[in-house]
Amino acid sequence: MQQDAKKKTLHALKRLDGLSAKLHAMVEDDAYCPQVLEIALAMQGQLKYIQGTVLESHLQTCASKKLASKEKNAFIAELIKIIGLSTR
């Protein structure tokens, strides 16, 4: 993973940790449902950001090498699988 992508991903993971702790406390405290949902949606946003960051880094580094190698078909299959998982 590229260093910039790694830095961004680690920062987003720290935000996720904070959001997770907040969500846990809100559920324990029977917080108002829309507020709980707001935090859950913020967590989803962070996960999508991480997915995009990691995928972009992967495409900028590994993809060009693998597409020019004998592993091209396996790489394409791997990419199709990942994209399929991201749309579920």
Short mmCIF file of the C-alpha atoms (twelve columns), coordinates in Angstrom:
data_MODEL
# 
_entry.id   MODEL 
# 
loop_
_atom_site.group_PDB 
_atom_site.id 
_atom_site.type_symbol 
_atom_site.label_atom_id 
_atom_site.label_alt_id 
_atom_site.label_comp_id 
_atom_site.label_asym_id 
_atom_site.label_seq_id 
_atom_site.Cartn_x 
_atom_site.Cartn_y 
_atom_site.Cartn_z 
_atom_site.pdbx_PDB_model_num 
ATOM 1  C CA . MET A 1  0.000   0.000   0.000   1 
ATOM 2  C CA . GLN A 2  1.253   3.480   -0.796  1 
ATOM 3  C CA . GLN A 3  2.357   5.479   2.240   1 
ATOM 4  C CA . ASP A 4  -0.222  8.227   1.683   1 
ATOM 5  C CA . ALA A 5  -3.000  5.652   1.401   1 
ATOM 6  C CA . LYS A 6  -1.730  3.898   4.513   1 
ATOM 7  C CA . LYS A 7  -1.742  7.174   6.451   1 
ATOM 8  C CA . LYS A 8  -5.277  8.017   5.289   1 
ATOM 9  C CA . THR A 9  -6.506  4.505   6.075   1 
ATOM 10 C CA . LEU A 10 -5.027  4.494   9.571   1 
ATOM 11 C CA . HIS A 11 -6.568  7.908   10.264  1 
ATOM 12 C CA . ALA A 12 -9.974  6.679   9.082   1 
ATOM 13 C CA . LEU A 13 -9.608  3.582   11.273  1 
ATOM 14 C CA . LYS A 14 -9.003  5.804   14.298  1 
ATOM 15 C CA . ARG A 15 -12.185 7.704   13.467  1 
ATOM 16 C CA . LEU A 16 -13.997 4.377   13.153  1 
ATOM 17 C CA . ASP A 17 -12.729 3.335   16.578  1 
ATOM 18 C CA . GLY A 18 -14.144 6.528   18.061  1 
ATOM 19 C CA . LEU A 19 -17.441 6.147   16.252  1 
ATOM 20 C CA . SER A 20 -17.707 2.517   17.318  1 
ATOM 21 C CA . ALA A 21 -17.170 3.409   20.969  1 
ATOM 22 C CA . LYS A 22 -19.738 6.188   20.683  1 
ATOM 23 C CA . LEU A 23 -22.254 3.884   19.005  1 
ATOM 24 C CA . HIS A 24 -21.748 1.217   21.649  1 
ATOM 25 C CA . ALA A 25 -22.332 3.738   24.434  1 
ATOM 26 C CA . MET A 26 -25.413 5.132   22.707  1 
ATOM 27 C CA . VAL A 27 -26.958 1.682   22.349  1 
ATOM 28 C CA . GLU A 28 -26.145 0.861   25.974  1 
ATOM 29 C CA . ASP A 29 -27.777 4.141   27.041  1 
ATOM 30 C CA . ASP A 30 -30.887 3.613   24.868  1 
ATOM 31 C CA . ALA A 31 -30.168 6.732   22.815  1 
ATOM 32 C CA . TYR A 32 -32.748 8.105   20.404  1 
ATOM 33 C CA . CYS A 33 -32.822 5.796   17.352  1 
ATOM 34 C CA . PRO A 34 -32.169 8.457   14.676  1 
ATOM 35 C CA . GLN A 35 -29.042 9.512   16.577  1 
ATOM 36 C CA . VAL A 36 -27.861 5.903   16.683  1 
ATOM 37 C CA . LEU A 37 -28.516 5.574   12.962  1 
ATOM 38 C CA . GLU A 38 -26.574 8.774   12.283  1 
ATOM 39 C CA . ILE A 39 -23.470 7.302   13.924  1 
ATOM 40 C CA . ALA A 40 -23.945 3.983   12.114  1 
ATOM 41 C CA . LEU A 41 -24.151 5.847   8.800   1 
ATOM 42 C CA . ALA A 42 -21.014 7.813   9.659   1 
ATOM 43 C CA . MET A 43 -19.269 4.486   10.250  1 
ATOM 44 C CA . GLN A 44 -20.437 3.226   6.861   1 
ATOM 45 C CA . GLY A 45 -19.041 6.382   5.297   1 
ATOM 46 C CA . GLN A 46 -15.654 5.762   6.899   1 
ATOM 47 C CA . LEU A 47 -15.653 2.158   5.671   1 
ATOM 48 C CA . LYS A 48 -16.464 3.285   2.126   1 
ATOM 49 C CA . TYR A 49 -13.663 5.836   2.331   1 
ATOM 50 C CA . ILE A 50 -11.230 3.120   3.428   1 
ATOM 51 C CA . GLN A 51 -12.388 0.818   0.637   1 
ATOM 52 C CA . GLY A 52 -11.871 3.519   -1.961  1 
ATOM 53 C CA . THR A 53 -8.474  4.507   -0.604  1 
ATOM 54 C CA . VAL A 54 -7.157  0.942   -0.489  1 
ATOM 55 C CA . LEU A 55 -8.548  0.085   -3.923  1 
ATOM 56 C CA . GLU A 56 -7.061  3.220   -5.476  1 
ATOM 57 C CA . SER A 57 -3.665  2.455   -3.963  1 
ATOM 58 C CA . HIS A 58 -3.876  -1.133  -5.160  1 
ATOM 59 C CA . LEU A 59 -4.735  -0.062  -8.691  1 
ATOM 60 C CA . GLN A 60 -1.914  2.481   -8.771  1 
ATOM 61 C CA . THR A 61 0.699   0.026   -7.541  1 
ATOM 62 C CA . CYS A 62 -0.054  -3.658  -8.023  1 
ATOM 63 C CA . ALA A 63 -2.467  -3.422  -10.928 1 
ATOM 64 C CA . SER A 64 -0.086  -2.077  -13.534 1 
ATOM 65 C CA . LYS A 65 2.463   -4.769  -12.699 1 
ATOM 66 C CA . LYS A 66 -0.039  -7.610  -12.702 1 
ATOM 67 C CA . LEU A 67 -1.792  -6.503  -15.883 1 
ATOM 68 C CA . ALA A 68 1.544   -6.658  -17.676 1 
ATOM 69 C CA . SER A 69 2.371   -10.114 -16.328 1 
ATOM 70 C CA . LYS A 70 1.217   -13.690 -16.737 1 
ATOM 71 C CA . GLU A 71 -1.029  -13.109 -13.711 1 
ATOM 72 C CA . LYS A 72 -3.302  -10.794 -15.694 1 
ATOM 73 C CA . ASN A 73 -6.341  -13.093 -15.771 1 
ATOM 74 C CA . ALA A 74 -6.059  -13.989 -12.090 1 
ATOM 75 C CA . PHE A 75 -5.762  -10.303 -11.211 1 
ATOM 76 C CA . ILE A 76 -8.843  -9.415  -13.251 1 
ATOM 77 C CA . ALA A 77 -10.809 -12.215 -11.552 1 
ATOM 78 C CA . GLU A 78 -9.652  -10.944 -8.155  1 
ATOM 79 C CA . LEU A 79 -10.710 -7.409  -9.032  1 
ATOM 80 C CA . ILE A 80 -14.130 -8.564  -10.246 1 
ATOM 81 C CA . LYS A 81 -14.601 -10.465 -6.971  1 
ATOM 82 C CA . ILE A 82 -13.674 -7.407  -4.885  1 
ATOM 83 C CA . ILE A 83 -15.957 -5.120  -6.864  1 
ATOM 84 C CA . GLY A 84 -18.761 -7.670  -6.530  1 
ATOM 85 C CA . LEU A 85 -18.313 -7.782  -2.758  1 
ATOM 86 C CA . SER A 86 -18.389 -4.001  -2.568  1 
ATOM 87 C CA . THR A 87 -21.804 -3.832  -4.221  1 
ATOM 88 C CA . ARG A 88 -23.534 -6.148  -1.755  1 
# 
